[in-house]
Amino acid sequence: MSDEFPRGSAEVMEAKEEVRSRVFTGVFREARWINSDRVRVYPKLLFASYLVVFVGWLVLRPGGVHATLHPVGGDFPKCWAASAMARAGHPASVYDRDTLTAAEKAAVGDKDPGYEMFDYPPMFLALVLPLSLLPYKSALLVWTLAGLAAYLFVLWRIAPRPETIWLALAFPAALLTALDGQNGFITLALFGGGLLLLEHRRPWIAGALFGLLCYKPQFGVLLPLAFIVGRQWRAAAGAAIVVVAFAGLSVALFGVETWRAFLASVPVATHNVLEQGDVGFGKIQSIFGAARLWGASVAAAYAMQAATALIAAGLVTWIWLKPGGFPTKAAALVTGTMLVVPYFADYDLVLIAIPIALLSWEAMHSGFLPWEKSILAGVWLFPLFARMLSLNASLPLTPLVLALLMIAVVRRKVVTGVKSGWPIKVPTI
């Protein structure tokens, strides 16, 4: 019996190291461990763990289950308080921080709601106006469940498989959105619904959904670019009509004075949040927030954000100029938007459920590319750690994760070439 190399030689050690490297690389390159059985089971286990921790927290905390739900829905008090103030005939006062803070404290049992400003345009005030018809806790429950239902419906329409619902429920960014009482579910439903309707040749309705995004206008920043490059003129017209109508409704309901108060509050909010960091730069998940967290000046942070935005917009333009390939176009638009926006928090990462679902569904039909499963799985799990890494370890990794997701989108576009929509057949992983 003889060996090709003497036992213990440097060549053998190198060979063993190469084998170990190949095994390690193979685990993530092909990611065969991410299979149908695990995708069906693991999200259910993760979601169950959320429920166990949440119920345990409710039972064990001071006051038990009868205590106020705050800080569950920690960002919701401003919505309910603004709704109550508007219904009472004082809509312009929602943009006065001291007045709103007093109303928020009353809404959550005289507790301090933290740094909260109603930094939305009056169109959002029209959206939340009915909330004050319900008690605070009931309004929070209705707000969360209604948004969650819209979120689940749109993702299921993108990838109609039973696993989609459990993956969406267990998605860490969805957990953060629900716990913070934020509007991310509605934003995703409008953005994703508009993209689906655009693909299914219903541009006017698609544009209407895009137009409703004007309550959070930063997430529509790349839509005009997509309309122009994609020659989606009817969608653009539909969006413009809805924006004008929504703004007109807010004027009719709350008066011009409310708009004046909002416009006057914009530079104050921008200065306090982006330049002074009143919410904490660790909570801002953009490249701007990362730069400020690491001590960059305001000018340098804006320059870095502008450079990132130009690259992202350029990639979105290139992908939308290519024929066909709706999944990659839609995924690029959403991911590019997240890279362009200078201010968003970790709960806004719920939007990346759209590109994850789109790329996964496309890959299940045409085959996963090397590393693609691992990338999508890592991006899906990342929001669970985004806030902790930024706040506790000063490691704002979100821009890098979004850049990795954009690379995956571009790579799929280059490799798969022209495609049109999705096959009807439900694929397997």
N, C-alpha and C positions, 0 to 999 in steps of 0.2 A: 504494500500500500504506500503510495507516494503522493505528496502534495505538489501543486504547481509552485508554491513558494515555501521556503523554509518556515516552520512554525515560529510565530513571534516576530517575523521579519517586518520591516517597515512597509513592504508591499502589502502584506496581509492586513496590517492595521489600516492602511489606506483603503484597501478593498472593503473591509468591514465598515469603515466610516462612510464610504460611498453607498453601500447597501442601506445603512441606517438613514442616510440623507434621502435616498430614493423612496424609502418607506414613508418617511415623514412628509416629503413633498407629495407623494401619491395620496396620502390621507386627505390633503387639502386641495390638490390639483383636480382630482376626479370626484372627491367627496362622495364616494359610494355609500358611506354610512348615512347620508341624508337620503332616505328612501321613503316609499309610501307608508310603510308601517310606522316609522318614527314620526313622520309628518302628521299622521293621524293621531298619535298618542301624546307626544311631547307638548304640543300647545295646550291640550286639555289639562295635563298635569301642571303646567305653568299657570294657567288660568285658575285652576283649583287652589294653587298656592296663594295667589292673590286674594282669593276669597277668604281663605283661612286666616291669613295675616290681618285682613281688614276686619273681619268679624272679631278676631281676638283683640284687636286694638279698640274696637267699639265697646266690648264688654269690660276690658280691664282698665280702661282709662278712668280718671276721676269723673263721676257723674254718670258713668255707664251709658247705655244706649239712649237714655233720655236727655243726655247733654246735647248742646247745640252741635250741629254737624260741622261747624267750622273747626279746624281748617280744611275739612273736606269741601271741595268747591271753593278754595281760597280766593279765586279771582272772580267768583260769581257775585259777591255782595255789591260790587259797583254796578252790575247789570240790573239787579233787582232794585237797588236804591235809585238808580237813574230812572227806571221804569216808574217807580212810585212818585218821584219828583215831577216827572213829565205829566203823569196822570193827575197830579195835584195842581197843575198849571204853572210849574216853574221849570220848563225844559232847559232854559239857558243856564240855570244854576248848576246843572250837572258838570259844567266845565269850570266851576269854581271849586278848587281842591278842598278848601276848608268845609264848605257846605256839603260837598259829596262825602267827605270823610265822616262827618257827623251822622249823615244818613246811613252810611255803611256800618258804623258802630251800632246804630239802633237795629239794623237788620240782623246782626250776628250776636245779639245779646250784650251789647255794650263792650264788646272786645275790640282790641285794636286790629283792624284788617290789614295793617302794613301799608306799604307804598302802593296806593291805588289811585289812578286817575282815569277818567272816562276819556280816553284818547281816540275814540272812534268818531267818524263823522255822524251827523244827525240821521243818516239813513239807518244806521245800526240802532239808534234810539227808537226808530219806528219798528224795527224788528223785535226789540225786547219789550215794547210797550205793554203787551198783554200779560207779562210775567207778574206784575204787581196785583193782578186780579186774584192771584193765589197767595197763600202764606209762603213765607220764605222757603221753608224746607220742601214744601210741595212743589214750588216753582223750580227749585234746584233739581228735584227728581224728574219732573217733566222735561226740563231743559236737557238733562243728561240722556234720558231714555230716547227722546225724539231725535237728538243729534246722533246717538249711537245707532238707531235704526236706519237713518239715512246713510251713515257711514258703511254699515254692513251691507245694505242693499247695493250701493255703488260698487263696492269691492267684489261682491258676488256676481254682479253683471260683468265685471272685467274677467273674472276667473270663476265660472260657475261650477264649482266643486264643493262637496260638503266640508272638505278641509279648510276651505277659504274662510268660512265663518269662524272656526276655532283659531286659525292663524290671526285673523283680524281681532278677535276678542283678546287673545294673549299678546298681541303686539304691544311692547312696552310703552311706545308713544301714545297709544290709545289709553292705557292706564293713566299716564300722566295727564292727558287731556281731561279724562273723567274726574280724577282727583282734584284737579285745579279748577274745574267748572268752566273750562275754556270753550271757545267756539270752533276749535279745530275740526270737529266732526262735520259741522255745517260747511266749513271752508272746503274740506275734502269732497263732500257730496256735490257741491256746486262745481268745483274744478273738474273732478272726475266725471260727473254727469255731463258737463259741457263737452268734454273730450269724447265721451262715448257717442253723444248725439251728433257731434261733428263727423265722426267716422261713419255713422249710420245715415248720413245725408239729411240731417235735419238742422241745417245751419241757423235758422231763425231761432229755434228753441235753444240750441246750443249757445248762441249769442246771448239769449235772455239769461241763462244760468251764469254765464261769464259776467254779464252786467251786474247781477246781484252781488258779485264779489266786491263791488265798490265799497262795501262796508269795511273791508280790509284791503284797501287799494294797493298796498305794496305787493300782494300776491298776484296781481294782474299786470305787473310791470312789463312782462315779456309777451303778453297777449297781443298787443298791437303789432309787434314784430312777426309773430306767428300768422296773424291775419294777412299782413302784407306779403310775406314770403310765400305763404300757402295760398294766396289769392282767395281768401275766405271773406269776400266782401259782404255777403249776406249775414254771416256771423258777426262781422264787425258792426254792421248796421243794427242788428238785433241788440248787441251789447250796448251801443250808444243810445238807442231808444230807451232801454231799460234803465240805464244810468240816469238819463234826464228825467224819466218818469219817477224813479225812486227818489231823486233829489227833490223833484216837485212835490211829491207826497210829503216829504219831511218838512218842506216849507209850509205846506198847507196845514200840517198837524202842529208844528212847533213855532212857525214864524221865522222871519228873516233874522231876528235878533239871536236866535239859537245858532244860526250859521256864523254870525259875526263872532259870537263867543267861542265857537269851535276854531275858527281861523286864527283868532287871537291866542288860543291855547297851543296851537301847533308849534311855534318856535320855542315856547316855554318847555313843552314836553320834550322836544328834540334836544334842547340844551340839557335838561335835567337827566334824561335817560342816556343819550349817546355820548354827551361830553362830560357830564358830571358823574355819571354812573350811579344814579340814585337807586336803581334796582340791583346794582352789582354787575360788574362786567362779566363775571363768571356765568351769569344767567343768559347773557347775549351769546347766541351760538354761531354767529357769523364770523367771517374773517376780521371784520371791524372789531367785534367784541374780543376776539382772541388777541388782536394787536394791542388793544387798550389794556387787557388783563396783564399782558407782558410788559407794560410800561411805555408803549409807543405813544407819541403825541397824537392829538386829534387829527392834525394834517396828515401825518404818516399813515394813520389808520384809515382815513378816507382814501388816500392814494392806493393802499393795498386793496381796499374794497373795490375801488374803481377798476384796478387792473384785473381783479378776479371777475368782476362783472363783464368786462369787455371780452375776456376769454370765454366765459360761459355763454354770453350772447352770440359770440362768433360760432361756437360749436352748435348751438341751437339753430342758428341760421343755416349752417352747412347741412345739418341733418334734415331740416325742413325743405331745403332746396332739392334734396334727392327725391326721386319718385318713389311712391309706395311706402311700405314699412310704417304703418300707423303706430304700432306698439312702441317702436323706438322713437318716433317723433313725439308722441305724448309723454313718454318717459323722460326724454331730453328736456321738454318744456317745463315739466314739474321740477326736475332736478336742477336745471339751469336757473329757475326762479329762486330756489332756495339758496343758490350760490350768489345771486345778484342782490338779494335783499340784505340791507345792512343791519336790520334789527328783527330777530325772531328768537323765541325761547325754545326750550327742549320739547315742550308740548306741541309746538308747531311742526315738529318732526313727524307728526302723524301723517302729513302730506306725502312722505316718501313711501307710504304704503302703496300709492298709485304706481310709481315706477317699479317697485318690487313685484307687485302683482302682474304688471304688464310684461316685464322681462321673464318672470317665471312661467307665465302662460305661453309666451312665445317660445321659450326654451323647451318646454315640455312637448311642443309639436316638432320643432326643428332640431332638438338635441342641445344639451347643455355644453357650452364651451369649457375648455380647461379653466379651472379656478372659479367659474361663474357661480356654482352652487355655494361655495365657501364665501364668496363676496356677498351674495344676496343674504345668506344666513347671518353673516356678521353685521351687515347693515341693518337687518331686521332686529337683531338683539341689541345693537349699540345704544338706542335711547334709554335703555335701562341704566346705563352707566354715565351718560353724557353729563348730567347735572353734577353727579358726585365727582367726576374727573375734573370738571371746570372749577367747582367751588372748593373742593377739598384738596385737590392735588395740583391746581393751576395748570391743568392739561386740557386745553380747549381743542379737542380732537375732531369736533363736528365738521369743520371745513375740510379736513383730510378725508373723512368718511364720505362726505358728499362728492368730493373730487374723485374718489375711488368709484363711487356709483356712476358718475358721469363717464369715467373711462370705460366702465362695463357697458354703458349704453352705446358709446361710440364704437367700441370693439364689436359689439353685436351688429351694429349697422354695417360696419366694414365687412364682416365675415358673412353675414346672411344675405346682404344685398337687398334686392327689391322684393317686398312681400306686400300683400294686400289683405288686411284684416286677419281674422283667425279662422282656422278650420272649425267645422261644426263638431267633429268628433272630440269627445273628452279624452285627453291624453293621460298617460301614466308617468310617474316620476322615474 
